[in-house]
């Protein structure tokens, strides 16, 4: 069962926090971009996320923000689902193969949108979602304020989102609960001869049954020779006995992402895979103990790297032991060698241990929420070397 949607006052408070950050950084406005696959910015700030068309959010350092859509369909869609009431149409945000509209549509470029929303022509524009921001829309922004600086500003949103508030936590817990139940259903369904996509379908079905609105990324099951791939897709390959099978699932609930990964075998776990599992599970246990409020993030990474070095596996991993999550499956806050932040209550992480020796690849992943006393584990089902 889905929880109730956020009220518009939730988005008002988020906008206020963004505006406070903009003033600190002497930015006149933040412009963010969202697509169906990267929807976190518009979803977090307005409650609206697009499909077919794209969306933008314009947040001035003072005044009323605006949601940007790409056509009359999305405009009507947004009027129902957006927590922001100022909704405008910029045709550059329309789908790739846009129709020729029969009704008259009030469209405008950023040349009129930006000064009206900001109350002036801005001098410093922060661009969120910098690495996916489309070139034509950047050019439209430049036309709107030809003498302004355009600056990468993803860290503005990351700073606002880093510490979750009490209002968010029930939605977070529900996203992980659905994810865990889906993982449990999938594991219990596994039999030799099932296609990878059939196992994935069990998880997807359970997610939908429990009220997930979708997934934060395409979930997958991979087996045998494909397990060394850190990213993969489920295929027609039929899983066999005595080989490694990797399950990677996440459910999205009311804009929040759950995530969970497990490796298993039907019968005997291959020796090389078992060694990776043992190291990964020890690393998971280390991360659960090391991630505490007041701890330096880079110190957690150092202990993780030292642990892998004892196994000779320091080159078998891609990144640190955890990353932030929330509105996106990965939401900054990587626990890396150079991470310069202190872990705080309210931070949400996925402990994410990925190891591969080139023949096998294993990932264990579980969600945790940092609190005043330590952490709350959001998923834990069969965190072990699973042999069915």
Order of alpha helices (4+ residues) and beta strands (2+ residues): alpha-beta-alpha-beta-beta-alpha-beta-alpha-beta-alpha-beta-alpha-alpha-alpha-beta-beta-beta-beta-beta-alpha-alpha-beta-beta-beta-beta-beta
